[in-house]
Amino acid sequence: MAGTALQHVDTPPGGSPADPIADSLAAPIAASIADPLDALVGAVRRVIGIRTDWGRTAASSYTREFVYQRRSTTMIKRMDNVLVVVDDLAAVIAFFVELGMELEGRTTVEGESVDQLVGLDGVRADIAMLRTPDGHGRVELTRFHTPTAISAEPKDAPLNTLGIRRMMFAVDDIEEVVARLRNHGAELVGELVRYENSYRLCNVRGPEGIVVALAEQLG
């Protein structure tokens, strides 16, 4: 449960059990431990009402330590990859390589451990792993030989369809990227738009209905 990951700090750094900030924070945290985010917001609001210079400094330090303790119990280390099941593996690899991703490798998987992992019998599948240029994001493409892949939705499903609809990539020149992807049969979903003075954005539908969003930061 999310609440059990939190630990109450009895005193703020450099404080004492009688500190007014510690007293102000302890009650709302203990009362709302089942909802830690609400507890933290309420605690910070109470701290804002303490008007001494010492209080403001100690409150900031105390809140940072409390948030750190919550984050230190996080169970995941990173987001590793996103899986996309495809039919034409070569075409989808070419699309993502044109986008700027790098092909790490390809392999074929099968056997008892694979069946147990995915909950299917007689699995034999080709896998290709691609990574972003910075090495922090990956897309795994899988083509099933057996059992035959199934489609749960229309290939060109609109963006308000339930489920994972697209992946977003940061680019330097959005128009150049769109032009390159058009050579692989891609087309815009909607229009290329300017969002305030921050970004130029668009959605592109590629092979097998895969949608990627592109974002070019301005300024």
Backbone as a ProteinNet text record, in pm:
[ID]
protein_1_A
[PRIMARY]
MAGTALQHVDTPPGGSPADPIADSLAAPIAASIADPLDALVGAVRRVIGIRTDWGRTAASSYTREFVYQRRSTTMIKRMDNVLVVVDDLAAVIAFFVELGMELEGRTTVEGESVDQLVGLDGVRADIAMLRTPDGHGRVELTRFHTPTAISAEPKDAPLNTLGIRRMMFAVDDIEEVVARLRNHGAELVGELVRYENSYRLCNVRGPEGIVVALAEQLG
[TERTIARY]
83.6	0	87.5	41.7	124.3	152.7	54.6	72.1	180	199.4	294.6	437.7	460.6	596	646.7	558	596	642.8	741.7	788.8	777	721.5	709.4	841.6	890.2	1012.3	972.2	1022.9	977.6	1022.9	1140.6	1190.3	1250.2	1236	1300.6	1449.4	1533.5	1676.5	1709.7	1787.9	1825.5	1719.6	1605.9	1497.4	1496.5	1385.1	1369.9	1226.8	1194.9	1057.3	953.7	998.5	902.3	885.5	954.7	945.2	800	751.9	614.1	591.1	693	676.1	655.3	734.4	717.6	577.4	527.5	391.9	289.4	313	218.4	213.9	329.4	335.5	285.8	313.2	287.4	139.7	52.1	-89.7	-152.2	-138	-201.8	-140.9	-10.9	52.3	-1.4	-7.3	-56	-202.6	-281.4	-424.9	-455.1	-366.7	-397.1	-294.8	-234.9	-127.3	-172.7	-303.6	-353.7	-348.6	-339.1	-329.9	-211.6	-88.7	30.6	42.3	-6.1	6.1	-81.2	-206.6	-292.7	-233	-172.7	-112	-0.5	83.6	195.7	148.5	47.4	-5.6	-61.9	-139.2	-195.8	-89.3	15.5	122.9	194.7	223.3	292.7	207.6	75.3	-12.1	-8	-2.7	6	137.7	245.9	375.8	379.1	308.8	308.1	256	168.5	111.7	206.1	320.2	417	508.7	508.3	565	705.5	776.1	911.5	1010.3	1124.3	1227.2	1278.5	1298.8	1345.9	1244.1	1116.8	1012	1012.1	1028	1026.7	1144.4	1263	1381	1366.7	1324.4	1311	1201.9	1092.2	982.5	1028	1106.8	1155.6	1243.1	1333.6	1423	1344.6	1246.7	1166.1	1087.1	1025.9	945.3	1031.5	1151.6	1239.8	1276.9	1304.5	1342.1	1224.7	1104.2	986.3	962.7	973.6	953.8	1061.9	1185.9	1294.4	1269	1219.6	1193.9	1086.8	988.7	885	943.7	1028.6	1085.1	1184	1251.8	1353.6	1292.9	1161.9	1097.9	1036.2	1057.6	1001.7	1053	963.1	997.9	1061	1039.2	1096.9	1224.9	1314.3	1438.7	1430.2	1359.9	1348.5	1241	1198.9	1114.4	1208.2	1202.3	1301.6	1261.4	1141.5	1100.6	949.5	900.9	759.8	751.3	660.4	644.3	536.3	568.5	470.7	469.9	354	340.6	304.3	379.7	362.1	350.4	310.4	302.5	419.5	448.2	558.6	676	759	867.6	966.3	1002.8	1101.1	1052.3	924.4	869.9	867.6	833	825.3	965.8	1061.1	1199.7	1247.3	1221.4	1263.8	1202	1076.3	1007.2	1076.8	1105.3	1167	1312.7	1384	1520.7	1519.7	1422.6	1409.9	1379	1303.8	1272.4	1397.8	1497.9	1622.6	1664.2	1584.6	1621.3	1727.7	1799.6	1908.1	1868.3	1891.2	1860.4	1969.1	1931.7	2027.7	2054	1949.9	1967.5	1835.5	1845.1	1726.9	1753.4	1647.8	1661.6	1527.3	1528.2	1406.6	1396.6	1279.3	1260.6	1154.4	1174.8	1077.7	1117.9	1030.8	1063.1	969.9	988.2	897.9	897.1	1013.9	1018.9	947.9	955.5	885.3	735.3	689.5	545.9	496.7	574.1	533.7	529.7	623.7	630.4	509.3	470.7	362.1	226.6	222	94.6	31.1	113.3	64.8	141.9	85	149.5	210.6	326.7	389.9	437.2	488.9	531.2	661.7	661.5	784.1	770.4	864.6	849.6	984.7	985.3	1103.7	1094.4	1206.6	1210.6	1320.3	1288.3	1387.3	1381.5	1498.9	1505.1	1570.8	1502.2	1555.8	1570.3	1669.5	1691.2	1698.7	1665.6	1677.3	1824.7	1861.6	2003	2068.5	1989.8	2049.4	2064.6	2011.3	2027.2	1933.1	1840.8	1754.2	1616.9	1575.9	1443.9	1454.2	1368.7	1372.9	1231.4	1223.4	1100.6	1131.9	1051.7	1066.9	958.3	998.7	905.5	902.9	783.9	770.7	676.1	721.7	635.7	618.1	492.8	462.1	447.4	523.5	500.2	389.1	402.8	299.1	290.5	172	43.4	23.9	-68.3	-92.1	-137.5	-79.9	-119.2	-263.6	-331	-469.4	-478.7	-581.5	-603.4	-728.3	-712	-824.9	-896	-844.9	-905	-873.3	-942.5	-910.3	-766.2	-704.3	-564.2	-545.6	-641.8	-631.9	-723.1	-713.2	-798.5	-772.6	-878.4	-859.3	-790.9	-739.2	-658.2	-739.2	-871	-950.9	-991.6	-933.1	-958.6	-887.7	-953.6	-892.8	-765	-667.1	-541.6	-425.4	-307.6	-188.3	-199.1	-199.5	-227.7	-103.2	-0.1	115.3	235.8	354.4	478.5	524	580.7	625.1	777.5	830	973.6	1006.4	1113.9	1164.7	1251.4	1230.9	1306.1	1358	1457.3	1512.8	1437.8	1398.2	1330.2	1208.9	1094	974.7	930.7	941.9	899.1	989.1	1118.5	1210.6	1179.3	1151	1119.6	990.5	889.4	762.1	785.2	865	891.4	960.4	1056.1	1125.7	1030.7	943.9	851.4	746	713	616.8	668.5	800.8	858.4	831.7	788.4	754.8	603.7	529.2	384	316.1	389.8	330.1	247.6	150.4	67.6	32.8	8	-28.8	-165.6	-178.5	-308.1	-343.9	-441	-465.8	-366.3	-319.3	-231.3	-107	-6.9	111.1	75.3	86.7	41.1	154.2	136.6	227.7	157	218	159.3	224.2	148.4	197.1	332.6	431	564.6	664	612.2	696.3	732.9	633.3	657.2	582.2	634.5	558.3	532.9	408.7	367.3	287	296.7	209.6	207.2	106.6	96.2	109.2	185.6	208.5	171.9	90.7	55.5	144	214.1	306.4	253.1	342	298	220.7	121	37.5	-37.6	-58.8	-137.9	-63.8	67.4	145.3	150.7	118.1	118.4	233.7	311.8	415.1	385.5	411.6	399.3	538.5	548.5	674.6	665.8	772.2	772.5	904.4	892.4	1010	1002.5	1097.7	1098	1143.7	1076	1106.9	1193	1272.3	1353.6	1480.3
-119.2	0	124.7	232.4	351.7	411	407.3	471.7	407.8	278.1	210.3	244.5	303.7	337	462.8	540.1	665.7	643.2	721.1	718	858.4	871.8	1003.1	1041.7	1161.6	1212.9	1292.7	1253.1	1316.8	1461.1	1491.7	1628.3	1669.4	1795.4	1844.4	1856.3	1854.7	1868.8	1994.7	1980.3	2094.5	2138.2	2070.8	2111.8	2032.2	2039.3	1967.1	1919.4	1826.5	1776	1883.9	1999.4	2105.3	2204.1	2182.4	2277.1	2291.8	2412.9	2431	2373.3	2370.3	2315.4	2165.6	2097.5	1953.1	1921.7	2001.2	1977.6	2000.8	2105.4	2136.7	2027.4	1968	1865	1730.1	1696.1	1560.7	1523.9	1614.7	1580.4	1548.4	1638.5	1605.5	1483.8	1459.5	1342.1	1215.8	1212.3	1092.5	1066.7	1174	1158.1	1112.4	1148.3	1119.4	1025.8	938.4	854.2	764.6	735.2	651.6	724.8	858.4	935.6	1030.6	984.7	1062	1192.3	1198.7	1323.4	1432.2	1396.4	1493.4	1536	1441.1	1472.4	1573.5	1553.1	1642.9	1782.6	1790.2	1921.2	1994.2	1921.5	1983.7	2029.6	1948.5	1985.2	2110.3	2117.7	2235.3	2360	2346.1	2462.1	2510	2418.3	2459.1	2531	2480	2541.7	2683.8	2708.9	2842.7	2945.5	2903.2	2995.5	3034.6	2968.7	3002.3	3109.8	3227.8	3346.6	3384.2	3302.4	3337.8	3295.1	3364.5	3327.7	3186.7	3154.2	3019.3	2915.8	2948.2	2854.4	2824.2	2927.1	2907	2820.9	2843.9	2766.1	2621.2	2600.2	2464.2	2388.3	2458.7	2392.5	2340.6	2421.4	2379.9	2256.4	2256.2	2141.7	2018.2	2037.2	1924.5	1861.7	1944.8	1893.4	1817.8	1872	1802.8	1665.1	1654.4	1525.1	1428.4	1477.6	1391.1	1337.5	1423.5	1380.3	1281.9	1306.9	1215.5	1078.6	1072.4	942.4	868.2	938.1	873	820	898.9	856.2	742.3	738.3	635.5	496	486.5	355.6	314.4	393.8	361.7	227.1	145.6	9	-2.8	94.4	84.6	166.8	127	199.5	290.3	245.2	324.4	260.3	334.4	276.6	221.8	90.4	27.1	26.4	-24.2	-24.9	-38.1	-11.4	-27.3	-133.8	-229.8	-338.8	-304.2	-327.4	-312.4	-442.7	-508.9	-631.5	-593.5	-646.9	-606.7	-730.5	-706	-813.4	-804.9	-682.8	-662.6	-602.3	-688.2	-642.4	-553.8	-591.1	-513.9	-371.6	-357.2	-224.4	-135.1	-192.2	-111	-75	-166.7	-133.2	-16.4	-22.5	84.4	218.4	216.9	339.2	401.8	321.4	376.1	415.3	343.9	383.7	517.7	537.1	665.5	777	744.9	842.9	885.7	798.7	832.7	734.1	627.4	527.9	434	367.7	278.3	134.2	46.2	-94.8	-158.7	-204.4	-269.5	-412.9	-482.2	-621.1	-690	-810.6	-892.3	-1034.2	-1102.7	-1240.8	-1311.4	-1442.3	-1522.6	-1591.9	-1588.5	-1649.8	-1757.8	-1862.3	-1970.7	-2056.8	-2149.4	-2239.4	-2222.8	-2311.2	-2317	-2188.3	-2130.6	-2008.9	-1893.3	-1887.4	-1782	-1801.8	-1927	-1956.3	-1914.1	-1945.7	-1913.4	-1762.5	-1691.9	-1547.4	-1476.5	-1513.8	-1440.6	-1507.3	-1625.1	-1690.9	-1749.6	-1790.2	-1852.3	-1982.3	-2072.2	-2200.2	-2198.5	-2260.2	-2275.4	-2146.3	-2055.2	-1924.6	-1937.5	-1876.4	-1853.4	-1715.1	-1627.3	-1487.3	-1426.1	-1335.7	-1255	-1124.7	-1082.3	-959.9	-868	-740.3	-638	-529.9	-487.3	-382.8	-259.5	-145	-18.1	78	164.7	261.2	402.7	498.3	639.3	678.6	786.3	825.2	849.6	893.3	917.1	789.5	677.8	548.5	523.7	617.4	604	545.2	543	492.4	382.4	281	169.2	130.4	79.5	21.5	-122.3	-215.4	-355.6	-392	-440.2	-484.1	-636.2	-695.1	-840.7	-886	-985.2	-1049.2	-1195.4	-1234.5	-1371.5	-1461.3	-1571.1	-1676.4	-1768.8	-1806.5	-1886.1	-1840.1	-1836.6	-1841	-1714.8	-1719.7	-1606.9	-1484.1	-1370.6	-1245.5	-1211.6	-1146.7	-1104.9	-953.6	-896.8	-752.7	-724.4	-638.8	-609.7	-480.5	-409	-280.2	-248.9	-152	-114.3	-66.3	-93.5	-54.6	95.4	171.5	318.1	375.8	322	367	514.6	592.3	734.2	747.4	867	886.8	889.6	886.8	877.8	734.2	635.8	495.4	457.1	378.5	337.2	257.9	277.1	203.2	295.6	233.8	311.4	355.7	487.7	538	581.1	629.8	678.1	690.2	709.2	741.2	877.8	959.6	1093.1	1099.3	1166.3	1182.5	1330.1	1374.5	1510.7	1512.9	1613.1	1624.6	1767.1	1783.9	1917.2	1990.9	1919.5	1980.8	1895.9	1935.5	1852.1	1833.2	1935.9	1923.7	1827.9	1830	1738.6	1594.1	1570.2	1434.9	1385.8	1470.7	1431.5	1396.8	1476.3	1450.8	1316.1	1283.4	1155	1038.6	1055.4	946.8	924.4	1029.4	1013.9	914.7	904.1	808.8	664.6	644.7	511	494.8	580.1	568.8	636.1	711.5	777.7	898.6	934.2	1051.6	1119.9	1249.4	1324.8	1282	1276.5	1261.3	1400.2	1465.2	1604.5	1693.1	1797.2	1895.9	1919.2	1976.5	2022.4	2157.2	2168.7	2289.9	2350.6	2477.8	2550	2567.1	2518.4	2532.6	2651	2760.8	2885.3	2918.2	2957.2	2984.8	2880.2	2759.5	2656.5	2544	2490	2371.4	2376.8	2302.6	2263.7	2114.3	2072.3	1935.5	1875.8	1743.5	1673.2	1525.1	1456.1	1311.1	1253.7	1144.9	1081.3	934.3	886.5	745.3	674.9	571.2	498.3	361.3	268.8	135.5	66	-11.7	-90.1	-5.7	121.4	208.7	263.8	241	291	442.8	507.2	652.5	699.5	792.8	858.6	1007.6	1071.1	1216.8	1276.6	1391.6	1462	1598.3	1637.5	1765.5	1838.4	1956.5	2042	2161.3	2171.2	2282.6	2410.5	2518.9	2647.1	2731.1	2815.8	2907.2	2846.2
0	0	0	-67.2	-77.5	58.7	150	278.4	362.3	351.6	436.8	400.8	282.9	242.6	310.9	373.5	436.2	579	618.6	755.7	812.5	931.6	992.4	1056.8	1026.7	1086.7	1208.8	1327.5	1450.6	1460.7	1410.4	1420.1	1288.4	1249.7	1129.1	1153.4	1044.8	1063.2	1140.8	1247.6	1328.4	1425.8	1433.5	1521.1	1648.7	1719.3	1844.5	1853	1948.3	1957.8	1982.1	2033.8	2064.9	1951	1840.7	1729.7	1683.8	1664.4	1618	1479.8	1395.3	1261.6	1269.5	1354.9	1371	1419.4	1517.6	1566.8	1456	1374.1	1268.3	1163.7	1133	1031	1079.6	1204.5	1253.1	1246.5	1290.5	1299.2	1164.1	1061.4	934	867.2	886.3	824.5	887	1019.5	1088.3	1056.7	1045.8	1023.4	881.6	786.4	646.8	584.4	665.1	615.3	501.4	490.1	381.6	248.2	251.8	129.1	142.6	117.4	147.8	72.2	-52.8	-126.3	-65.2	-29.1	37.1	169.6	241.4	370.1	353.3	251.1	230	193.6	104.6	66	187.7	269.1	388.5	484.6	498.9	590.2	543.5	413.3	360.5	378	358.1	376.4	520.3	616.1	756.4	782.9	720.2	742.9	691	577.8	519.3	618.9	709	806.1	917.4	931.9	1036.2	982.2	1042.6	979.5	1025.7	1099.8	1141.9	1035.8	1025.7	929.8	956.5	1085	1119.7	1074.9	1092.1	1056.2	908	825.1	681.6	637.7	695.7	658.4	701.6	825.5	877.3	803.7	769.1	699.1	564.6	492.7	362.8	375	472.9	492.5	531.9	620.6	669.1	554.7	470.5	360.7	261.2	231.1	138.2	190.5	322.2	377.9	372.1	398	396.1	255.2	153.3	15.8	-23.9	18.9	-15.2	42.5	166	225.7	147.2	97.6	17.3	-112.5	-180.3	-306.8	-290	-176	-157.3	-150.5	-131.3	-123.6	-257.7	-363.5	-493.9	-542.3	-599.5	-635.3	-774.5	-863.5	-997.1	-1005	-1095.1	-1116.5	-1238.4	-1341.7	-1463.6	-1551.7	-1654.6	-1758	-1864.6	-1890.9	-1976.5	-2123.3	-2155.5	-2295.4	-2307.6	-2427.7	-2462.9	-2571.2	-2554.4	-2650.5	-2752	-2879.9	-2986.8	-3066.6	-3073.8	-3151.9	-3294.5	-3390.9	-3530.8	-3619.5	-3743.3	-3842.1	-3939.4	-3989.3	-4082.3	-4004.6	-3949.5	-3862.5	-3937.3	-4058.1	-4133.9	-4161	-4197.4	-4228.3	-4105.1	-3990.1	-3868.4	-3819.3	-3833.4	-3799.3	-3884.3	-4014.5	-4104.8	-4066.3	-4023	-3980.4	-3859.9	-3759	-3638.1	-3661.4	-3748.3	-3781.8	-3854.6	-3944.7	-4014.1	-3915.7	-3812.2	-3708.6	-3633.4	-3629.3	-3561.3	-3454	-3436.4	-3336.4	-3393.8	-3304.9	-3344.3	-3313.7	-3409.6	-3390.6	-3304.8	-3185	-3096	-3136.8	-3183	-3221.1	-3244.9	-3302.5	-3329.5	-3281.9	-3242.6	-3200.2	-3215.8	-3201.2	-3200.3	-3065.4	-3005.2	-2873.7	-2881.3	-2804.7	-2794.4	-2675.7	-2637.8	-2528.1	-2409.5	-2312.3	-2197.5	-2116.5	-2094.3	-2013	-2081.8	-2214.9	-2289.3	-2277.2	-2292.2	-2277.2	-2139.4	-2036.9	-1900.3	-1878.4	-1937.8	-1918.4	-1976.7	-2099.4	-2167.4	-2151.6	-2090.9	-2067.2	-2190.6	-2287.2	-2410.1	-2433.7	-2513.3	-2543.1	-2683.4	-2695.2	-2826	-2888.1	-2806.9	-2859	-2938.2	-3053	-3130.9	-3191.9	-3158.1	-3199.3	-3231.5	-3328.3	-3360.2	-3283.1	-3227	-3146.9	-3199.9	-3210.1	-3244.1	-3136.9	-3089	-2987.3	-3046.6	-3033.1	-3081.3	-2964.5	-2971	-2863.8	-2919	-2834.8	-2871.1	-2870.4	-2939.9	-2947.4	-2811.7	-2711.8	-2579.9	-2498.9	-2549.1	-2483	-2367.7	-2339.1	-2221.9	-2253.1	-2378.1	-2413.4	-2517.7	-2504.7	-2598.5	-2641.9	-2764.1	-2817	-2857.4	-2806.8	-2843.5	-2943.5	-3059.2	-3162.1	-3162.9	-3163.3	-3162	-3271.6	-3349.1	-3447.9	-3408	-3383.7	-3343.8	-3467.1	-3468.4	-3567.3	-3516.6	-3389.3	-3322.2	-3177.4	-3119.5	-3189.6	-3273.6	-3365.2	-3454.7	-3375.9	-3410.6	-3344.4	-3377.6	-3283.9	-3304.1	-3292.3	-3350.5	-3344.6	-3263.2	-3161	-3072.2	-3109.4	-3210.1	-3245.1	-3390.3	-3450.8	-3587.9	-3599.2	-3713.7	-3732.7	-3722.6	-3774.5	-3771.9	-3664.2	-3543.5	-3433.5	-3402.5	-3376.3	-3341.3	-3206.4	-3178.3	-3058.7	-2929.7	-2940.1	-2816.6	-2786.5	-2856.6	-2827.3	-2698	-2614.1	-2488.4	-2513.8	-2426.4	-2438.4	-2468.3	-2488.5	-2520.6	-2665.9	-2688.8	-2822	-2898.4	-2828.7	-2903.2	-2812	-2874.6	-2805	-2855.1	-2766.5	-2807.3	-2809.5	-2913.8	-2929.1	-2946.6	-2884.4	-2903.5	-3029	-3113.6	-3238.9	-3253.5	-3342.4	-3366.9	-3477.2	-3581.6	-3696.6	-3730.5	-3683	-3693.2	-3838.1	-3920.3	-4059.4	-4136.6	-4108.6	-4174.8	-4137.8	-4009.7	-3964.5	-4029.3	-4033.7	-4096.6	-4243.3	-4311.9	-4453.4	-4472.6	-4385.9	-4397.7	-4370.8	-4271.8	-4237.1	-4344.7	-4419.5	-4529.5	-4633.6	-4645.5	-4740.6	-4699.5	-4575.8	-4526.6	-4512.1	-4583	-4582.7	-4466.3	-4386.9	-4270.5	-4313.5	-4230.1	-4257	-4125.6	-4133.9	-4015.2	-3964.4	-3833	-3767.4	-3715.6	-3775.2	-3739.6	-3811.9	-3742.3	-3804.4	-3719.4	-3783.7	-3711	-3649.6	-3517.9	-3449.7	-3366.3	-3337.4	-3247.6	-3114.3	-3007	-2874.1	-2803.8	-2795	-2737.8	-2800.6	-2719.6	-2771.6	-2725.2	-2697.8	-2637.7	-2733.2	-2805.8	-2886.4	-3018.3	-3115.3	-3233.9	-3217.8	-3239.4	-3207.7	-3321.7	-3336.1	-3429	-3395.2	-3446.2	-3437.4	-3578	-3589.1	-3718.8	-3707.8	-3803.8	-3806.9	-3909.1	-3862	-3946.7	-3984.3	-4018.9	-4060	-3949.3	-3990.2	-3900	-3798	-3833.3	-3746.7	-3627.3	-3617.7	-3503.4	-3509.2	-3396.3	-3389.8	-3301.6	-3355.6	-3275.9	-3275.7	-3163.1	-3151.6	-3159.1	-3223.4	-3236.6	-3169.5	-3101.6	-3030.8	-3059	-3117.8	-3141.5	-3047.1	-2957.3	-2861.4	-2929	-2899.1	-2959.3	-2866.3	-2924.9	-2843.9	-2790.2
[MASK]
+++++++++++++++++++++++++++++++++++++++++++++++++++++++++++++++++++++++++++++++++++++++++++++++++++++++++++++++++++++++++++++++++++++++++++++++++++++++++++++++++++++++++++++++++++++++++++++++++++++++++++++++++++++++++++

